[in-house]
Amino acid sequence: MPASNPDFRFTLRVYWEDTDAGGVVFYANYLKFFERARTEWLRSLGHEQEKLRAAKGVMFVVTDTTVRYLLPARLDDLLDVTVQIEHAGRARMSIRQQAWRRDGPESQTLLAEGTIRIGCIDAGTFRPQRIPTAVANAVRPGAFAD
């Protein structure tokens, strides 16, 4: 089971499109799984990315990733992908993510883990932008103020 309490958990199934010829999840697809989990995490906090772009003129972009692969996921595996904030600044966040395979009702195996650094940018200029206060407060309640 996960070592610490994540801020969010997203469940997905491994499909053919996620695997290579051997039925093993292609390594780059873990980044897609992590992206889906972060998107659903923000949505669960009441912040959809397209609405942020349209209403506030900001977008989140990945600026750096590190991923460690421990064991393979395979076709039809059920995965839990976690999101946990490591650091949240005024314009950047560092997010720890893990992919766990469900082995049984009370058993999971860690397959991959990484740190994703996210920057907030102006959607028009692509220059760094302060994370909107409502988003920042949802991510880390009480940590930010205008």
N, CA, C and O atoms as a GROMACS GRO file, in nm:
protein
  584
    1MET      N    1   0.085  -0.119   0.000
    1MET     CA    2   0.000   0.000   0.000
    1MET      C    3   0.088   0.124   0.000
    1MET      O    4   0.203   0.119   0.044
    2PRO      N    5   0.035   0.236  -0.050
    2PRO     CA    6   0.113   0.359  -0.052
    2PRO      C    7   0.166   0.395   0.086
    2PRO      O    8   0.096   0.380   0.187
    3ALA      N    9   0.291   0.442   0.091
    3ALA     CA   10   0.358   0.472   0.217
    3ALA      C   11   0.298   0.591   0.289
    3ALA      O   12   0.296   0.594   0.412
    4SER      N   13   0.248   0.688   0.216
    4SER     CA   14   0.190   0.806   0.279
    4SER      C   15   0.055   0.834   0.215
    4SER      O   16   0.021   0.778   0.111
    5ASN      N   17  -0.022   0.920   0.279
    5ASN     CA   18  -0.154   0.952   0.227
    5ASN      C   19  -0.144   1.049   0.111
    5ASN      O   20  -0.104   1.164   0.129
    6PRO      N   21  -0.180   1.004  -0.008
    6PRO     CA   22  -0.176   1.097  -0.122
    6PRO      C   23  -0.291   1.196  -0.112
    6PRO      O   24  -0.391   1.173  -0.044
    7ASP      N   25  -0.274   1.308  -0.183
    7ASP     CA   26  -0.379   1.409  -0.190
    7ASP      C   27  -0.495   1.360  -0.277
    7ASP      O   28  -0.609   1.402  -0.260
    8PHE      N   29  -0.464   1.271  -0.372
    8PHE     CA   30  -0.564   1.225  -0.467
    8PHE      C   31  -0.523   1.090  -0.524
    8PHE      O   32  -0.404   1.061  -0.536
    9ARG      N   33  -0.622   1.009  -0.558
    9ARG     CA   34  -0.598   0.878  -0.618
    9ARG      C   35  -0.693   0.862  -0.738
    9ARG      O   36  -0.813   0.885  -0.727
   10PHE      N   37  -0.637   0.823  -0.852
   10PHE     CA   38  -0.712   0.804  -0.976
   10PHE      C   39  -0.694   0.659  -1.022
   10PHE      O   40  -0.581   0.610  -1.028
   11THR      N   41  -0.803   0.592  -1.054
   11THR     CA   42  -0.796   0.453  -1.095
   11THR      C   43  -0.815   0.442  -1.246
   11THR      O   44  -0.901   0.507  -1.304
   12LEU      N   45  -0.732   0.357  -1.309
   12LEU     CA   46  -0.745   0.333  -1.452
   12LEU      C   47  -0.711   0.189  -1.483
   12LEU      O   48  -0.644   0.121  -1.405
   13ARG      N   49  -0.758   0.143  -1.598
   13ARG     CA   50  -0.731   0.008  -1.646
   13ARG      C   51  -0.629   0.018  -1.759
   13ARG      O   52  -0.633   0.113  -1.837
   14VAL      N   53  -0.538  -0.078  -1.769
   14VAL     CA   54  -0.442  -0.084  -1.878
   14VAL      C   55  -0.509  -0.149  -1.999
   14VAL      O   56  -0.560  -0.260  -1.990
   15TYR      N   57  -0.507  -0.077  -2.112
   15TYR     CA   58  -0.565  -0.126  -2.238
   15TYR      C   59  -0.454  -0.159  -2.339
   15TYR      O   60  -0.337  -0.125  -2.318
   16TRP      N   61  -0.493  -0.226  -2.449
   16TRP     CA   62  -0.396  -0.261  -2.554
   16TRP      C   63  -0.316  -0.140  -2.598
   16TRP      O   64  -0.194  -0.149  -2.616
   17GLU      N   65  -0.384  -0.028  -2.614
   17GLU     CA   66  -0.316   0.094  -2.663
   17GLU      C   67  -0.205   0.143  -2.570
   17GLU      O   68  -0.120   0.222  -2.612
   18ASP      N   69  -0.206   0.097  -2.445
   18ASP     CA   70  -0.105   0.139  -2.347
   18ASP      C   71   0.019   0.050  -2.349
   18ASP      O   72   0.120   0.083  -2.286
   19THR      N   73   0.011  -0.063  -2.421
   19THR     CA   74   0.118  -0.162  -2.411
   19THR      C   75   0.203  -0.171  -2.537
   19THR      O   76   0.166  -0.121  -2.644
   20ASP      N   77   0.317  -0.236  -2.521
   20ASP     CA   78   0.403  -0.265  -2.634
   20ASP      C   79   0.368  -0.403  -2.689
   20ASP      O   80   0.268  -0.462  -2.648
   21ALA      N   81   0.448  -0.454  -2.780
   21ALA     CA   82   0.419  -0.583  -2.844
   21ALA      C   83   0.419  -0.699  -2.744
   21ALA      O   84   0.360  -0.804  -2.771
   22GLY      N   85   0.483  -0.681  -2.630
   22GLY     CA   86   0.488  -0.786  -2.529
   22GLY      C   87   0.376  -0.778  -2.427
   22GLY      O   88   0.372  -0.856  -2.332
   23GLY      N   89   0.283  -0.682  -2.444
   23GLY     CA   90   0.173  -0.667  -2.350
   23GLY      C   91   0.210  -0.595  -2.222
   23GLY      O   92   0.137  -0.600  -2.124
   24VAL      N   93   0.326  -0.528  -2.224
   24VAL     CA   94   0.375  -0.452  -2.109
   24VAL      C   95   0.354  -0.303  -2.136
   24VAL      O   96   0.372  -0.257  -2.248
   25VAL      N   97   0.315  -0.229  -2.033
   25VAL     CA   98   0.293  -0.085  -2.051
   25VAL      C   99   0.422  -0.019  -2.100
   25VAL      O  100   0.527  -0.033  -2.038
   26PHE      N  101   0.411   0.053  -2.211
   26PHE     CA  102   0.523   0.128  -2.266
   26PHE      C  103   0.562   0.237  -2.167
   26PHE      O  104   0.475   0.306  -2.113
   27TYR      N  105   0.692   0.252  -2.141
   27TYR     CA  106   0.740   0.338  -2.032
   27TYR      C  107   0.686   0.480  -2.037
   27TYR      O  108   0.654   0.537  -1.932
   28ALA      N  109   0.674   0.540  -2.155
   28ALA     CA  110   0.628   0.678  -2.167
   28ALA      C  111   0.481   0.694  -2.128
   28ALA      O  112   0.437   0.804  -2.094
   29ASN      N  113   0.406   0.586  -2.132
   29ASN     CA  114   0.264   0.594  -2.096
   29ASN      C  115   0.241   0.622  -1.949
   29ASN      O  116   0.133   0.668  -1.912
   30TYR      N  117   0.340   0.594  -1.864
   30TYR     CA  118   0.325   0.632  -1.724
   30TYR      C  119   0.311   0.783  -1.711
   30TYR      O  120   0.239   0.831  -1.623
   31LEU      N  121   0.378   0.858  -1.797
   31LEU     CA  122   0.363   1.005  -1.795
   31LEU      C  123   0.221   1.044  -1.832
   31LEU      O  124   0.166   1.140  -1.777
   32LYS      N  125   0.160   0.971  -1.926
   32LYS     CA  126   0.019   0.996  -1.959
   32LYS      C  127  -0.071   0.964  -1.840
   32LYS      O  128  -0.164   1.039  -1.810
   33PHE      N  129  -0.044   0.853  -1.775
   33PHE     CA  130  -0.123   0.815  -1.657
   33PHE      C  131  -0.110   0.922  -1.549
   33PHE      O  132  -0.209   0.959  -1.486
   34PHE      N  133   0.011   0.972  -1.528
   34PHE     CA  134   0.033   1.077  -1.429
   34PHE      C  135  -0.043   1.204  -1.468
   34PHE      O  136  -0.104   1.269  -1.382
   35GLU      N  137  -0.040   1.238  -1.596
   35GLU     CA  138  -0.112   1.358  -1.645
   35GLU      C  139  -0.262   1.345  -1.621
   35GLU      O  140  -0.326   1.439  -1.575
   36ARG      N  141  -0.318   1.230  -1.652
   36ARG     CA  142  -0.461   1.208  -1.629
   36ARG      C  143  -0.496   1.225  -1.482
   36ARG      O  144  -0.597   1.287  -1.448
   37ALA      N  145  -0.413   1.170  -1.395
   37ALA     CA  146  -0.439   1.181  -1.251
   37ALA      C  147  -0.433   1.326  -1.205
   37ALA      O  148  -0.517   1.368  -1.126
   38ARG      N  149  -0.334   1.403  -1.254
   38ARG     CA  150  -0.325   1.545  -1.214
   38ARG      C  151  -0.444   1.624  -1.265
   38ARG      O  152  -0.496   1.710  -1.195
   39THR      N  153  -0.489   1.594  -1.388
   39THR     CA  154  -0.604   1.663  -1.444
   39THR      C  155  -0.730   1.634  -1.362
   39THR      O  156  -0.806   1.726  -1.332
   40GLU      N  157  -0.751   1.509  -1.326
   40GLU     CA  158  -0.868   1.473  -1.247
   40GLU      C  159  -0.858   1.526  -1.104
   40GLU      O  160  -0.960   1.559  -1.043
   41TRP      N  161  -0.738   1.535  -1.052
   41TRP     CA  162  -0.714   1.594  -0.920
   41TRP      C  163  -0.757   1.740  -0.920
   41TRP      O  164  -0.831   1.784  -0.832
   42LEU      N  165  -0.711   1.816  -1.021
   42LEU     CA  166  -0.752   1.958  -1.030
   42LEU      C  167  -0.903   1.968  -1.046
   42LEU      O  168  -0.966   2.054  -0.984
   43ARG      N  169  -0.960   1.883  -1.129
   43ARG     CA  170  -1.106   1.884  -1.149
   43ARG      C  171  -1.178   1.855  -1.017
   43ARG      O  172  -1.281   1.917  -0.989
   44SER      N  173  -1.125   1.763  -0.937
   44SER     CA  174  -1.188   1.730  -0.808
   44SER      C  175  -1.183   1.848  -0.711
   44SER      O  176  -1.263   1.856  -0.618
   45LEU      N  177  -1.088   1.939  -0.734
   45LEU     CA  178  -1.077   2.059  -0.651
   45LEU      C  179  -1.161   2.174  -0.706
   45LEU      O  180  -1.164   2.283  -0.648
   46GLY      N  181  -1.230   2.149  -0.818
   46GLY     CA  182  -1.317   2.251  -0.878
   46GLY      C  183  -1.251   2.337  -0.982
   46GLY      O  184  -1.300   2.446  -1.013
   47HIS      N  185  -1.139   2.290  -1.038
   47HIS     CA  186  -1.064   2.371  -1.136
   47HIS      C  187  -1.034   2.290  -1.261
   47HIS      O  188  -0.941   2.208  -1.262
   48GLU      N  189  -1.112   2.312  -1.366
   48GLU     CA  190  -1.087   2.246  -1.493
   48GLU      C  191  -0.987   2.329  -1.573
   48GLU      O  192  -0.996   2.452  -1.577
   49GLN      N  193  -0.893   2.261  -1.636
   49GLN     CA  194  -0.785   2.332  -1.703
   49GLN      C  195  -0.831   2.421  -1.818
   49GLN      O  196  -0.780   2.532  -1.834
   50GLU      N  197  -0.926   2.376  -1.897
   50GLU     CA  198  -0.974   2.459  -2.008
   50GLU      C  199  -1.046   2.583  -1.956
   50GLU      O  200  -1.033   2.692  -2.013
   51LYS      N  201  -1.120   2.568  -1.847
   51LYS     CA  202  -1.188   2.684  -1.788
   51LYS      C  203  -1.088   2.783  -1.729
   51LYS      O  204  -1.110   2.904  -1.735
   52LEU      N  205  -0.980   2.734  -1.673
   52LEU     CA  206  -0.874   2.823  -1.623
   52LEU      C  207  -0.812   2.903  -1.737
   52LEU      O  208  -0.786   3.022  -1.723
   53ARG      N  209  -0.788   2.835  -1.850
   53ARG     CA  210  -0.731   2.905  -1.965
   53ARG      C  211  -0.827   3.011  -2.017
   53ARG      O  212  -0.786   3.124  -2.045
   54ALA      N  213  -0.955   2.975  -2.029
   54ALA     CA  214  -1.054   3.068  -2.084
   54ALA      C  215  -1.083   3.184  -1.989
   54ALA      O  216  -1.093   3.298  -2.033
   55ALA      N  217  -1.098   3.156  -1.861
   55ALA     CA  218  -1.139   3.259  -1.765
   55ALA      C  219  -1.023   3.339  -1.708
   55ALA      O  220  -1.036   3.460  -1.686
   56LYS      N  221  -0.912   3.274  -1.683
   56LYS     CA  222  -0.798   3.341  -1.616
   56LYS      C  223  -0.679   3.364  -1.709
   56LYS      O  224  -0.586   3.437  -1.674
   57GLY      N  225  -0.682   3.301  -1.827
   57GLY     CA  226  -0.571   3.318  -1.920
   57GLY      C  227  -0.443   3.249  -1.878
   57GLY      O  228  -0.334   3.291  -1.917
   58VAL      N  229  -0.455   3.142  -1.797
   58VAL     CA  230  -0.337   3.070  -1.752
   58VAL      C  231  -0.346   2.923  -1.791
   58VAL      O  232  -0.454   2.867  -1.810
   59MET      N  233  -0.229   2.862  -1.800
   59MET     CA  234  -0.218   2.718  -1.827
   59MET      C  235  -0.108   2.662  -1.738
   59MET      O  236  -0.019   2.734  -1.693
   60PHE      N  237  -0.116   2.532  -1.715
   60PHE     CA  238  -0.009   2.463  -1.644
   60PHE      C  239   0.072   2.383  -1.745
   60PHE      O  240   0.015   2.317  -1.833
   61VAL      N  241   0.203   2.389  -1.732
   61VAL     CA  242   0.292   2.315  -1.822
   61VAL      C  243   0.392   2.235  -1.738
   61VAL      O  244   0.432   2.278  -1.630
   62VAL      N  245   0.430   2.121  -1.790
   62VAL     CA  246   0.533   2.041  -1.725
   62VAL      C  247   0.669   2.101  -1.758
   62VAL      O  248   0.700   2.125  -1.875
   63THR      N  249   0.749   2.127  -1.656
   63THR     CA  250   0.881   2.184  -1.677
   63THR      C  251   0.994   2.084  -1.653
   63THR      O  252   1.106   2.103  -1.700
   64ASP      N  253   0.963   1.977  -1.579
   64ASP     CA  254   1.067   1.879  -1.549
   64ASP      C  255   1.000   1.752  -1.498
   64ASP      O  256   0.899   1.757  -1.428
   65THR      N  257   1.057   1.638  -1.534
   65THR     CA  258   1.007   1.510  -1.482
   65THR      C  259   1.124   1.420  -1.445
   65THR      O  260   1.230   1.422  -1.508
   66THR      N  261   1.102   1.340  -1.343
   66THR     CA  262   1.190   1.228  -1.313
   66THR      C  263   1.098   1.111  -1.282
   66THR      O  264   1.004   1.124  -1.203
   67VAL      N  265   1.124   0.998  -1.343
   67VAL     CA  266   1.042   0.880  -1.320
   67VAL      C  267   1.134   0.762  -1.297
   67VAL      O  268   1.233   0.743  -1.368
   68ARG      N  269   1.099   0.683  -1.198
   68ARG     CA  270   1.172   0.560  -1.167
   68ARG      C  271   1.076   0.444  -1.191
   68ARG      O  272   0.966   0.441  -1.136
   69TYR      N  273   1.118   0.350  -1.273
   69TYR     CA  274   1.035   0.234  -1.309
   69TYR      C  275   1.082   0.114  -1.228
   69TYR      O  276   1.199   0.078  -1.231
   70LEU      N  277   0.988   0.053  -1.155
   70LEU     CA  278   1.024  -0.056  -1.065
   70LEU      C  279   0.982  -0.193  -1.117
   70LEU      O  280   1.061  -0.287  -1.119
   71LEU      N  281   0.856  -0.202  -1.160
   71LEU     CA  282   0.801  -0.327  -1.212
   71LEU      C  283   0.704  -0.294  -1.325
   71LEU      O  284   0.649  -0.184  -1.329
   72PRO      N  285   0.682  -0.388  -1.417
   72PRO     CA  286   0.593  -0.358  -1.529
   72PRO      C  287   0.445  -0.372  -1.495
   72PRO      O  288   0.406  -0.457  -1.416
   73ALA      N  289   0.366  -0.287  -1.557
   73ALA     CA  290   0.220  -0.307  -1.560
   73ALA      C  291   0.191  -0.380  -1.690
   73ALA      O  292   0.263  -0.365  -1.789
   74ARG      N  293   0.085  -0.458  -1.688
   74ARG     CA  294   0.050  -0.539  -1.805
   74ARG      C  295  -0.095  -0.518  -1.844
   74ARG      O  296  -0.175  -0.461  -1.769
   75LEU      N  297  -0.127  -0.564  -1.962
   75LEU     CA  298  -0.262  -0.556  -2.015
   75LEU      C  299  -0.365  -0.601  -1.911
   75LEU      O  300  -0.348  -0.705  -1.848
   76ASP      N  301  -0.470  -0.521  -1.896
   76ASP     CA  302  -0.583  -0.546  -1.806
   76ASP      C  303  -0.555  -0.519  -1.659
   76ASP      O  304  -0.646  -0.530  -1.577
   77ASP      N  305  -0.432  -0.483  -1.622
   77ASP     CA  306  -0.406  -0.447  -1.482
   77ASP      C  307  -0.492  -0.326  -1.443
   77ASP      O  308  -0.519  -0.238  -1.525
   78LEU      N  309  -0.533  -0.324  -1.319
   78LEU     CA  310  -0.603  -0.209  -1.263
   78LEU      C  311  -0.502  -0.131  -1.180
   78LEU      O  312  -0.440  -0.185  -1.088
   79LEU      N  313  -0.485  -0.003  -1.214
   79LEU     CA  314  -0.384   0.081  -1.150
   79LEU      C  315  -0.448   0.194  -1.071
   79LEU      O  316  -0.552   0.248  -1.109
   80ASP      N  317  -0.385   0.227  -0.960
   80ASP     CA  318  -0.417   0.349  -0.886
   80ASP      C  319  -0.298   0.442  -0.904
   80ASP      O  320  -0.184   0.406  -0.873
   81VAL      N  321  -0.325   0.562  -0.954
   81VAL     CA  322  -0.221   0.661  -0.975
   81VAL      C  323  -0.245   0.774  -0.875
   81VAL      O  324  -0.354   0.831  -0.870
   82THR      N  325  -0.143   0.804  -0.795
   82THR     CA  326  -0.159   0.901  -0.688
   82THR      C  327  -0.096   1.035  -0.721
   82THR      O  328  -0.005   1.045  -0.804
   83VAL      N  329  -0.147   1.137  -0.654
   83VAL     CA  330  -0.097   1.273  -0.667
   83VAL      C  331  -0.072   1.324  -0.525
   83VAL      O  332  -0.160   1.317  -0.439
   84GLN      N  333   0.048   1.376  -0.501
   84GLN     CA  334   0.078   1.434  -0.371
   84GLN      C  335   0.168   1.555  -0.390
   84GLN      O  336   0.276   1.545  -0.449
   85ILE      N  337   0.123   1.669  -0.340
   85ILE     CA  338   0.202   1.792  -0.352
   85ILE      C  339   0.325   1.782  -0.262
   85ILE      O  340   0.314   1.754  -0.143
   86GLU      N  341   0.442   1.805  -0.321
   86GLU     CA  342   0.565   1.814  -0.242
   86GLU      C  343   0.596   1.959  -0.208
   86GLU      O  344   0.638   1.990  -0.097
   87HIS      N  345   0.573   2.048  -0.306
   87HIS     CA  346   0.600   2.190  -0.286
   87HIS      C  347   0.506   2.269  -0.376
   87HIS      O  348   0.484   2.234  -0.492
   88ALA      N  349   0.452   2.376  -0.322
   88ALA     CA  350   0.370   2.467  -0.402
   88ALA      C  351   0.420   2.608  -0.379
   88ALA      O  352   0.417   2.659  -0.266
   89GLY      N  353   0.466   2.672  -0.486
   89GLY     CA  354   0.512   2.809  -0.479
   89GLY      C  355   0.411   2.901  -0.546
   89GLY      O  356   0.299   2.860  -0.574
   90ARG      N  357   0.450   3.021  -0.571
   90ARG     CA  358   0.360   3.120  -0.632
   90ARG      C  359   0.331   3.090  -0.779
   90ARG      O  360   0.221   3.118  -0.828
   91ALA      N  361   0.429   3.031  -0.850
   91ALA     CA  362   0.410   3.004  -0.992
   91ALA      C  363   0.444   2.859  -1.030
   91ALA      O  364   0.429   2.820  -1.146
   92ARG      N  365   0.489   2.780  -0.933
   92ARG     CA  366   0.531   2.642  -0.962
   92ARG      C  367   0.484   2.546  -0.854
   92ARG      O  368   0.459   2.584  -0.739
   93MET      N  369   0.472   2.420  -0.895
   93MET     CA  370   0.441   2.312  -0.802
   93MET      C  371   0.531   2.194  -0.833
   93MET      O  372   0.569   2.172  -0.948
   94SER      N  373   0.564   2.121  -0.731
   94SER     CA  374   0.636   1.996  -0.746
   94SER      C  375   0.544   1.887  -0.692
   94SER      O  376   0.499   1.893  -0.577
   95ILE      N  377   0.515   1.788  -0.776
   95ILE     CA  378   0.414   1.688  -0.743
   95ILE      C  379   0.477   1.549  -0.749
   95ILE      O  380   0.539   1.512  -0.848
   96ARG      N  381   0.460   1.474  -0.642
   96ARG     CA  382   0.506   1.335  -0.637
   96ARG      C  383   0.392   1.248  -0.684
   96ARG      O  384   0.278   1.263  -0.639
   97GLN      N  385   0.422   1.156  -0.775
   97GLN     CA  386   0.320   1.067  -0.826
   97GLN      C  387   0.370   0.923  -0.824
   97GLN      O  388   0.489   0.895  -0.842
   98GLN      N  389   0.275   0.832  -0.803
   98GLN     CA  390   0.307   0.691  -0.801
   98GLN      C  391   0.199   0.614  -0.877
   98GLN      O  392   0.083   0.653  -0.880
   99ALA      N  393   0.240   0.503  -0.938
   99ALA     CA  394   0.147   0.412  -1.004
   99ALA      C  395   0.154   0.279  -0.929
   99ALA      O  396   0.260   0.217  -0.920
  100TRP      N  397   0.039   0.238  -0.877
  100TRP     CA  398   0.027   0.114  -0.799
  100TRP      C  399  -0.064   0.016  -0.873
  100TRP      O  400  -0.169   0.056  -0.922
  101ARG      N  401  -0.024  -0.109  -0.880
  101ARG     CA  402  -0.110  -0.213  -0.935
  101ARG      C  403  -0.192  -0.273  -0.821
  101ARG      O  404  -0.139  -0.305  -0.715
  102ARG      N  405  -0.322  -0.288  -0.844
  102ARG     CA  406  -0.408  -0.356  -0.746
  102ARG      C  407  -0.390  -0.505  -0.762
  102ARG      O  408  -0.422  -0.562  -0.866
  103ASP      N  409  -0.338  -0.569  -0.658
  103ASP     CA  410  -0.316  -0.714  -0.660
  103ASP      C  411  -0.430  -0.790  -0.591
  103ASP      O  412  -0.446  -0.910  -0.612
  104GLY      N  413  -0.506  -0.721  -0.511
  104GLY     CA  414  -0.615  -0.782  -0.436
  104GLY      C  415  -0.685  -0.675  -0.355
  104GLY      O  416  -0.649  -0.558  -0.365
  105PRO      N  417  -0.783  -0.713  -0.276
  105PRO     CA  418  -0.861  -0.614  -0.200
  105PRO      C  419  -0.775  -0.528  -0.106
  105PRO      O  420  -0.805  -0.410  -0.086
  106GLU      N  421  -0.672  -0.585  -0.049
  106GLU     CA  422  -0.588  -0.512   0.047
  106GLU      C  423  -0.441  -0.507   0.005
  106GLU      O  424  -0.355  -0.476   0.087
  107SER      N  425  -0.413  -0.537  -0.121
  107SER     CA  426  -0.273  -0.549  -0.163
  107SER      C  427  -0.248  -0.471  -0.292
  107SER      O  428  -0.322  -0.483  -0.389
  108GLN      N  429  -0.141  -0.391  -0.289
  108GLN     CA  430  -0.098  -0.317  -0.408
  108GLN      C  431   0.053  -0.327  -0.421
  108GLN      O  432   0.124  -0.344  -0.322
  109THR      N  433   0.100  -0.315  -0.545
  109THR     CA  434   0.244  -0.318  -0.574
  109THR      C  435   0.282  -0.189  -0.644
  109THR      O  436   0.220  -0.151  -0.743
  110LEU      N  437   0.386  -0.122  -0.593
  110LEU     CA  438   0.435   0.000  -0.655
  110LEU      C  439   0.509  -0.035  -0.784
  110LEU      O  440   0.601  -0.116  -0.784
  111LEU      N  441   0.466   0.027  -0.896
  111LEU     CA  442   0.524  -0.001  -1.027
  111LEU      C  443   0.617   0.110  -1.075
  111LEU      O  444   0.723   0.083  -1.131
  112ALA      N  445   0.576   0.234  -1.052
  112ALA     CA  446   0.655   0.349  -1.098
  112ALA      C  447   0.627   0.466  -1.007
  112ALA      O  448   0.519   0.478  -0.949
  113GLU      N  449   0.726   0.554  -0.994
  113GLU     CA  450   0.709   0.675  -0.914
  113GLU      C  451   0.794   0.786  -0.973
  113GLU      O  452   0.898   0.761  -1.035
  114GLY      N  453   0.749   0.907  -0.951
  114GLY     CA  454   0.825   1.019  -1.005
  114GLY      C  455   0.784   1.151  -0.946
  114GLY      O  456   0.688   1.161  -0.870
  115THR      N  457   0.860   1.251  -0.983
  115THR     CA  458   0.831   1.388  -0.944
  115THR      C  459   0.811   1.468  -1.072
  115THR      O  460   0.893   1.464  -1.163
  116ILE      N  461   0.700   1.540  -1.076
  116ILE     CA  462   0.666   1.622  -1.192
  116ILE      C  463   0.664   1.766  -1.144
  116ILE      O  464   0.596   1.798  -1.047
  117ARG      N  465   0.738   1.852  -1.211
  117ARG     CA  466   0.736   1.995  -1.179
  117ARG      C  467   0.647   2.065  -1.280
  117ARG      O  468   0.662   2.048  -1.401
  118ILE      N  469   0.556   2.145  -1.227
  118ILE     CA  470   0.455   2.212  -1.307
  118ILE      C  471   0.474   2.362  -1.291
  118ILE      O  472   0.493   2.411  -1.180
  119GLY      N  473   0.468   2.435  -1.403
  119GLY     CA  474   0.472   2.580  -1.398
  119GLY      C  475   0.341   2.638  -1.448
  119GLY      O  476   0.274   2.580  -1.534
  120CYS      N  477   0.306   2.751  -1.395
  120CYS     CA  478   0.188   2.824  -1.441
  120CYS      C  479   0.237   2.932  -1.538
  120CYS      O  480   0.329   3.008  -1.507
  121ILE      N  481   0.174   2.939  -1.655
  121ILE     CA  482   0.215   3.038  -1.755
  121ILE      C  483   0.094   3.114  -1.807
  121ILE      O  484  -0.020   3.068  -1.797
  122ASP      N  485   0.121   3.230  -1.862
  122ASP     CA  486   0.020   3.308  -1.934
  122ASP      C  487  -0.008   3.234  -2.065
  122ASP      O  488   0.085   3.201  -2.139
  123ALA      N  489  -0.135   3.209  -2.093
  123ALA     CA  490  -0.172   3.130  -2.211
  123ALA      C  491  -0.137   3.199  -2.342
  123ALA      O  492  -0.121   3.132  -2.444
  124GLY      N  493  -0.125   3.331  -2.342
  124GLY     CA  494  -0.094   3.404  -2.464
  124GLY      C  495   0.055   3.424  -2.486
  124GLY      O  496   0.103   3.414  -2.599
  125THR      N  497   0.127   3.454  -2.379
  125THR     CA  498   0.269   3.487  -2.393
  125THR      C  499   0.363   3.373  -2.355
  125THR      O  500   0.482   3.376  -2.389
  126PHE      N  501   0.311   3.274  -2.286
  126PHE     CA  502   0.389   3.162  -2.235
  126PHE      C  503   0.494   3.205  -2.133
  126PHE      O  504   0.593   3.135  -2.111
  127ARG      N  505   0.473   3.319  -2.072
  127ARG     CA  506   0.562   3.366  -1.965
  127ARG      C  507   0.508   3.318  -1.831
  127ARG      O  508   0.388   3.297  -1.815
  128PRO      N  509   0.598   3.301  -1.733
  128PRO     CA  510   0.552   3.258  -1.601
  128PRO      C  511   0.444   3.351  -1.546
  128PRO      O  512   0.448   3.472  -1.564
  129GLN      N  513   0.350   3.290  -1.480
  129GLN     CA  514   0.234   3.362  -1.426
  129GLN      C  515   0.206   3.307  -1.286
  129GLN      O  516   0.227   3.188  -1.260
  130ARG      N  517   0.161   3.391  -1.199
  130ARG     CA  518   0.124   3.347  -1.065
  130ARG      C  519   0.004   3.252  -1.073
  130ARG      O  520  -0.091   3.275  -1.148
  131ILE      N  521   0.008   3.145  -0.995
  131ILE     CA  522  -0.104   3.053  -0.988
  131ILE      C  523  -0.223   3.129  -0.931
  131ILE      O  524  -0.210   3.194  -0.827
  132PRO      N  525  -0.340   3.122  -0.996
  132PRO     CA  526  -0.456   3.193  -0.942
  132PRO      C  527  -0.481   3.154  -0.795
  132PRO      O  528  -0.470   3.037  -0.759
  133THR      N  529  -0.514   3.252  -0.714
  133THR     CA  530  -0.530   3.231  -0.570
  133THR      C  531  -0.628   3.119  -0.537
  133THR      O  532  -0.602   3.039  -0.447
  134ALA      N  533  -0.740   3.112  -0.608
  134ALA     CA  534  -0.838   3.007  -0.580
  134ALA      C  535  -0.779   2.868  -0.603
  134ALA      O  536  -0.806   2.775  -0.526
  135VAL      N  537  -0.698   2.854  -0.706
  135VAL     CA  538  -0.634   2.725  -0.734
  135VAL      C  539  -0.528   2.697  -0.627
  135VAL      O  540  -0.522   2.587  -0.572
  136ALA      N  541  -0.446   2.795  -0.598
  136ALA     CA  542  -0.341   2.778  -0.498
  136ALA      C  543  -0.399   2.741  -0.363
  136ALA      O  544  -0.346   2.652  -0.295
  137ASN      N  545  -0.506   2.805  -0.323
  137ASN     CA  546  -0.568   2.774  -0.194
  137ASN      C  547  -0.634   2.637  -0.194
  137ASN      O  548  -0.640   2.571  -0.090
  138ALA      N  549  -0.683   2.592  -0.309
  138ALA     CA  550  -0.741   2.458  -0.318
  138ALA      C  551  -0.632   2.351  -0.308
  138ALA      O  552  -0.652   2.245  -0.249
  139VAL      N  553  -0.516   2.382  -0.366
  139VAL     CA  554  -0.404   2.289  -0.366
  139VAL      C  555  -0.343   2.279  -0.226
  139VAL      O  556  -0.317   2.170  -0.176
  140ARG      N  557  -0.322   2.393  -0.164
  140ARG     CA  558  -0.266   2.401  -0.030
  140ARG      C  559  -0.351   2.499   0.050
  140ARG      O  560  -0.317   2.618   0.057
  141PRO      N  561  -0.460   2.453   0.110
  141PRO     CA  562  -0.550   2.545   0.181
  141PRO      C  563  -0.477   2.637   0.279
  141PRO      O  564  -0.401   2.592   0.364
  142GLY      N  565  -0.504   2.767   0.264
  142GLY     CA  566  -0.447   2.867   0.354
  142GLY      C  567  -0.303   2.904   0.330
  142GLY      O  568  -0.249   2.989   0.401
  143ALA      N  569  -0.238   2.843   0.231
  143ALA     CA  570  -0.096   2.868   0.210
  143ALA      C  571  -0.068   2.994   0.128
  143ALA      O  572   0.043   3.046   0.132
  144PHE      N  573  -0.168   3.043   0.056
  144PHE     CA  574  -0.148   3.157  -0.032
  144PHE      C  575  -0.249   3.267  -0.004
  144PHE      O  576  -0.361   3.240   0.040
  145ALA      N  577  -0.208   3.388  -0.028
  145ALA     CA  578  -0.300   3.502  -0.019
  145ALA      C  579  -0.255   3.606  -0.121
  145ALA      O  580  -0.137   3.615  -0.154
  146ASP      N  581  -0.349   3.682  -0.170
  146ASP     CA  582  -0.314   3.790  -0.265
  146ASP      C  583  -0.245   3.904  -0.196
  146ASP      O  584  -0.208   4.002  -0.260
   0.00000   0.00000   0.00000
